[in-house]
Amino acid sequence: MSRRRLIGAGAGVAVAAVLAACSRGTGAGTEAGGQAPTTGGAPPTGDRPVTTETAGGQASPTTLAPTPECADADDLTVAQTEGPYFTPNSPAKTNLYADVNSGARLVVTGAVLTTSCQPVGRALVDMWQADGDGTYDNSGYRLRGHAFTDAQGRYRFETVVPGLYPGRTRHIHVKVQAPNGPVLTTQLYFPGDARNASDGIYNRALEMTMSDTPAGRQGEYDFVVRT
């Protein structure tokens, strides 16, 4: 896997530019339903401290805003099976947590990017999953919803950690589509889950970056799609 990050930093009369490389893996999928547009969500959190050198030779800390991850042109996000539980025409809804009265709270954030690292505004992100007990709602839209990314390509969903059911590890289903682009159908996974090793669909490249916050768990994943 390769990852490309472009970081610019300056202090006094010195300007430093750093280029490093690194990415997730990737692909394309089938078709997703959509309704009225909604705004994706808040920007990724957490700034990165970077040390730069001033004109006098002193080390000076400079705080940089997070930059999105992106992939090389042949590193699209891995496509995966839709599975048997997809329901088209999901509602415009990002607060899936409100659909249930139990389960560990989880916020999923990230960005939708092109293969040249550009954010994709108004990309459709459609998400569906099992509840904390491993059960899907196949007659309604509980824990099912979609949103459109903001101008910076960002999305945000509030949901619960999905439960386990026979044959599968914990996962979240997603469809992502740039405006007028092909639909990517894939799944997101949790690093370190004991069931990952025995799940025949699981792909490590689709693991979210997880963290714990006072409000619950947070997962982050950037999708790289064709436009």
Beta strands, then each sheet from edge to edge (+ up, - down):
strand 1: 3-11
strand 2: 14-22
strand 3: 48-53
strand 4: 59-64
strand 5: 105-113
strand 6: 124-128
strand 7: 144-148
strand 8: 154-160
strand 9: 171-177
strand 10: 183-189
strand 11: 209-213
strand 12: 216-220
strand 13: 223-224
sheet 1: 1+ 2-
sheet 2: 3+ 4-
sheet 3: 8+ 5- 12- 11+
sheet 4: 8+ 5- 13-
sheet 5: 7+ 6- 9+ 10-
end
